[in-house]
Amino acid sequence: MSNPDKIIRLKTVLARTGLSRSTMYRKIAEGTFPSQVKISIHGAGWRESAVDRWIVDPVTYRDEGAAQ
């Protein structure tokens, strides 16, 4: 049985990355940070594995799902 990817919320992402909220959203728009995943009508989160990949190598990270 595979381990499902956890969804983490904004406060956790900010704490783990050390980014400010505005910097994180700017990086999402640039495609250099993982995009959000919609989890409800008013809620969103991030895939933990994508955030972990960014933490390992933030300089060369590119979000494959981001619009170019």
Chimera marker file (.cmm) of the C-alpha trace (Angstrom):
<marker_set name="trace">
<marker id="1" x="0.000" y="0.000" z="0.000" r="1" g="1" b="0" radius="0.5"/>
<marker id="2" x="1.487" y="3.351" z="-1.057" r="1" g="1" b="0" radius="0.5"/>
<marker id="3" x="1.813" y="6.277" z="1.322" r="1" g="1" b="0" radius="0.5"/>
<marker id="4" x="-0.631" y="9.019" z="0.192" r="1" g="1" b="0" radius="0.5"/>
<marker id="5" x="0.760" y="12.538" z="-0.140" r="1" g="1" b="0" radius="0.5"/>
<marker id="6" x="-0.266" y="14.733" z="2.773" r="1" g="1" b="0" radius="0.5"/>
<marker id="7" x="-1.782" y="18.168" z="2.242" r="1" g="1" b="0" radius="0.5"/>
<marker id="8" x="-0.324" y="20.859" z="4.481" r="1" g="1" b="0" radius="0.5"/>
<marker id="9" x="-1.854" y="24.251" z="5.184" r="1" g="1" b="0" radius="0.5"/>
<marker id="10" x="-0.471" y="27.782" z="4.852" r="1" g="1" b="0" radius="0.5"/>
<marker id="11" x="0.929" y="28.219" z="8.375" r="1" g="1" b="0" radius="0.5"/>
<marker id="12" x="2.838" y="24.950" z="8.095" r="1" g="1" b="0" radius="0.5"/>
<marker id="13" x="4.229" y="25.845" z="4.663" r="1" g="1" b="0" radius="0.5"/>
<marker id="14" x="5.389" y="29.263" z="5.868" r="1" g="1" b="0" radius="0.5"/>
<marker id="15" x="6.986" y="27.786" z="8.994" r="1" g="1" b="0" radius="0.5"/>
<marker id="16" x="8.807" y="25.055" z="7.057" r="1" g="1" b="0" radius="0.5"/>
<marker id="17" x="10.077" y="27.301" z="4.257" r="1" g="1" b="0" radius="0.5"/>
<marker id="18" x="10.827" y="30.499" z="6.162" r="1" g="1" b="0" radius="0.5"/>
<marker id="19" x="9.171" y="32.527" z="3.406" r="1" g="1" b="0" radius="0.5"/>
<marker id="20" x="6.797" y="35.411" z="3.986" r="1" g="1" b="0" radius="0.5"/>
<marker id="21" x="3.266" y="35.020" z="2.673" r="1" g="1" b="0" radius="0.5"/>
<marker id="22" x="3.761" y="37.647" z="-0.062" r="1" g="1" b="0" radius="0.5"/>
<marker id="23" x="7.060" y="36.118" z="-1.217" r="1" g="1" b="0" radius="0.5"/>
<marker id="24" x="5.512" y="32.664" z="-1.366" r="1" g="1" b="0" radius="0.5"/>
<marker id="25" x="2.587" y="33.848" z="-3.525" r="1" g="1" b="0" radius="0.5"/>
<marker id="26" x="4.967" y="35.791" z="-5.813" r="1" g="1" b="0" radius="0.5"/>
<marker id="27" x="7.036" y="32.622" z="-6.275" r="1" g="1" b="0" radius="0.5"/>
<marker id="28" x="3.862" y="30.642" z="-7.067" r="1" g="1" b="0" radius="0.5"/>
<marker id="29" x="2.994" y="33.192" z="-9.777" r="1" g="1" b="0" radius="0.5"/>
<marker id="30" x="6.548" y="32.884" z="-11.177" r="1" g="1" b="0" radius="0.5"/>
<marker id="31" x="6.339" y="29.079" z="-11.149" r="1" g="1" b="0" radius="0.5"/>
<marker id="32" x="9.250" y="28.766" z="-8.708" r="1" g="1" b="0" radius="0.5"/>
<marker id="33" x="7.188" y="27.411" z="-5.805" r="1" g="1" b="0" radius="0.5"/>
<marker id="34" x="4.573" y="24.617" z="-5.689" r="1" g="1" b="0" radius="0.5"/>
<marker id="35" x="1.015" y="25.633" z="-6.520" r="1" g="1" b="0" radius="0.5"/>
<marker id="36" x="-1.885" y="25.222" z="-4.136" r="1" g="1" b="0" radius="0.5"/>
<marker id="37" x="-4.297" y="22.317" z="-4.238" r="1" g="1" b="0" radius="0.5"/>
<marker id="38" x="-7.974" y="23.103" z="-3.715" r="1" g="1" b="0" radius="0.5"/>
<marker id="39" x="-9.294" y="21.003" z="-0.815" r="1" g="1" b="0" radius="0.5"/>
<marker id="40" x="-12.712" y="22.623" z="-0.293" r="1" g="1" b="0" radius="0.5"/>
<marker id="41" x="-14.759" y="25.574" z="-1.491" r="1" g="1" b="0" radius="0.5"/>
<marker id="42" x="-12.804" y="28.036" z="0.652" r="1" g="1" b="0" radius="0.5"/>
<marker id="43" x="-9.723" y="25.987" z="1.526" r="1" g="1" b="0" radius="0.5"/>
<marker id="44" x="-6.445" y="25.167" z="-0.122" r="1" g="1" b="0" radius="0.5"/>
<marker id="45" x="-3.216" y="23.487" z="0.836" r="1" g="1" b="0" radius="0.5"/>
<marker id="46" x="0.051" y="22.281" z="-0.621" r="1" g="1" b="0" radius="0.5"/>
<marker id="47" x="1.295" y="18.780" z="-1.359" r="1" g="1" b="0" radius="0.5"/>
<marker id="48" x="3.918" y="18.017" z="1.268" r="1" g="1" b="0" radius="0.5"/>
<marker id="49" x="6.121" y="16.225" z="-1.268" r="1" g="1" b="0" radius="0.5"/>
<marker id="50" x="6.191" y="19.295" z="-3.550" r="1" g="1" b="0" radius="0.5"/>
<marker id="51" x="7.114" y="21.591" z="-0.659" r="1" g="1" b="0" radius="0.5"/>
<marker id="52" x="9.815" y="19.113" z="0.405" r="1" g="1" b="0" radius="0.5"/>
<marker id="53" x="11.257" y="19.146" z="-3.146" r="1" g="1" b="0" radius="0.5"/>
<marker id="54" x="11.360" y="22.960" z="-3.011" r="1" g="1" b="0" radius="0.5"/>
<marker id="55" x="13.079" y="22.911" z="0.395" r="1" g="1" b="0" radius="0.5"/>
<marker id="56" x="15.775" y="20.537" z="-0.918" r="1" g="1" b="0" radius="0.5"/>
<marker id="57" x="16.580" y="22.747" z="-3.940" r="1" g="1" b="0" radius="0.5"/>
<marker id="58" x="14.765" y="26.119" z="-3.998" r="1" g="1" b="0" radius="0.5"/>
<marker id="59" x="17.064" y="27.666" z="-6.617" r="1" g="1" b="0" radius="0.5"/>
<marker id="60" x="16.315" y="25.245" z="-9.446" r="1" g="1" b="0" radius="0.5"/>
<marker id="61" x="12.740" y="24.268" z="-8.504" r="1" g="1" b="0" radius="0.5"/>
<marker id="62" x="10.192" y="24.679" z="-11.294" r="1" g="1" b="0" radius="0.5"/>
<marker id="63" x="6.508" y="23.889" z="-10.828" r="1" g="1" b="0" radius="0.5"/>
<marker id="64" x="5.608" y="21.569" z="-13.714" r="1" g="1" b="0" radius="0.5"/>
<marker id="65" x="1.918" y="22.441" z="-13.320" r="1" g="1" b="0" radius="0.5"/>
<marker id="66" x="2.361" y="26.240" z="-13.435" r="1" g="1" b="0" radius="0.5"/>
<marker id="67" x="1.264" y="28.188" z="-16.467" r="1" g="1" b="0" radius="0.5"/>
<marker id="68" x="4.243" y="29.635" z="-18.323" r="1" g="1" b="0" radius="0.5"/>
<link id1="1" id2="2" r="1" g="1" b="0" radius="0.2"/>
<link id1="2" id2="3" r="1" g="1" b="0" radius="0.2"/>
<link id1="3" id2="4" r="1" g="1" b="0" radius="0.2"/>
<link id1="4" id2="5" r="1" g="1" b="0" radius="0.2"/>
<link id1="5" id2="6" r="1" g="1" b="0" radius="0.2"/>
<link id1="6" id2="7" r="1" g="1" b="0" radius="0.2"/>
<link id1="7" id2="8" r="1" g="1" b="0" radius="0.2"/>
<link id1="8" id2="9" r="1" g="1" b="0" radius="0.2"/>
<link id1="9" id2="10" r="1" g="1" b="0" radius="0.2"/>
<link id1="10" id2="11" r="1" g="1" b="0" radius="0.2"/>
<link id1="11" id2="12" r="1" g="1" b="0" radius="0.2"/>
<link id1="12" id2="13" r="1" g="1" b="0" radius="0.2"/>
<link id1="13" id2="14" r="1" g="1" b="0" radius="0.2"/>
<link id1="14" id2="15" r="1" g="1" b="0" radius="0.2"/>
<link id1="15" id2="16" r="1" g="1" b="0" radius="0.2"/>
<link id1="16" id2="17" r="1" g="1" b="0" radius="0.2"/>
<link id1="17" id2="18" r="1" g="1" b="0" radius="0.2"/>
<link id1="18" id2="19" r="1" g="1" b="0" radius="0.2"/>
<link id1="19" id2="20" r="1" g="1" b="0" radius="0.2"/>
<link id1="20" id2="21" r="1" g="1" b="0" radius="0.2"/>
<link id1="21" id2="22" r="1" g="1" b="0" radius="0.2"/>
<link id1="22" id2="23" r="1" g="1" b="0" radius="0.2"/>
<link id1="23" id2="24" r="1" g="1" b="0" radius="0.2"/>
<link id1="24" id2="25" r="1" g="1" b="0" radius="0.2"/>
<link id1="25" id2="26" r="1" g="1" b="0" radius="0.2"/>
<link id1="26" id2="27" r="1" g="1" b="0" radius="0.2"/>
<link id1="27" id2="28" r="1" g="1" b="0" radius="0.2"/>
<link id1="28" id2="29" r="1" g="1" b="0" radius="0.2"/>
<link id1="29" id2="30" r="1" g="1" b="0" radius="0.2"/>
<link id1="30" id2="31" r="1" g="1" b="0" radius="0.2"/>
<link id1="31" id2="32" r="1" g="1" b="0" radius="0.2"/>
<link id1="32" id2="33" r="1" g="1" b="0" radius="0.2"/>
<link id1="33" id2="34" r="1" g="1" b="0" radius="0.2"/>
<link id1="34" id2="35" r="1" g="1" b="0" radius="0.2"/>
<link id1="35" id2="36" r="1" g="1" b="0" radius="0.2"/>
<link id1="36" id2="37" r="1" g="1" b="0" radius="0.2"/>
<link id1="37" id2="38" r="1" g="1" b="0" radius="0.2"/>
<link id1="38" id2="39" r="1" g="1" b="0" radius="0.2"/>
<link id1="39" id2="40" r="1" g="1" b="0" radius="0.2"/>
<link id1="40" id2="41" r="1" g="1" b="0" radius="0.2"/>
<link id1="41" id2="42" r="1" g="1" b="0" radius="0.2"/>
<link id1="42" id2="43" r="1" g="1" b="0" radius="0.2"/>
<link id1="43" id2="44" r="1" g="1" b="0" radius="0.2"/>
<link id1="44" id2="45" r="1" g="1" b="0" radius="0.2"/>
<link id1="45" id2="46" r="1" g="1" b="0" radius="0.2"/>
<link id1="46" id2="47" r="1" g="1" b="0" radius="0.2"/>
<link id1="47" id2="48" r="1" g="1" b="0" radius="0.2"/>
<link id1="48" id2="49" r="1" g="1" b="0" radius="0.2"/>
<link id1="49" id2="50" r="1" g="1" b="0" radius="0.2"/>
<link id1="50" id2="51" r="1" g="1" b="0" radius="0.2"/>
<link id1="51" id2="52" r="1" g="1" b="0" radius="0.2"/>
<link id1="52" id2="53" r="1" g="1" b="0" radius="0.2"/>
<link id1="53" id2="54" r="1" g="1" b="0" radius="0.2"/>
<link id1="54" id2="55" r="1" g="1" b="0" radius="0.2"/>
<link id1="55" id2="56" r="1" g="1" b="0" radius="0.2"/>
<link id1="56" id2="57" r="1" g="1" b="0" radius="0.2"/>
<link id1="57" id2="58" r="1" g="1" b="0" radius="0.2"/>
<link id1="58" id2="59" r="1" g="1" b="0" radius="0.2"/>
<link id1="59" id2="60" r="1" g="1" b="0" radius="0.2"/>
<link id1="60" id2="61" r="1" g="1" b="0" radius="0.2"/>
<link id1="61" id2="62" r="1" g="1" b="0" radius="0.2"/>
<link id1="62" id2="63" r="1" g="1" b="0" radius="0.2"/>
<link id1="63" id2="64" r="1" g="1" b="0" radius="0.2"/>
<link id1="64" id2="65" r="1" g="1" b="0" radius="0.2"/>
<link id1="65" id2="66" r="1" g="1" b="0" radius="0.2"/>
<link id1="66" id2="67" r="1" g="1" b="0" radius="0.2"/>
<link id1="67" id2="68" r="1" g="1" b="0" radius="0.2"/>
</marker_set>
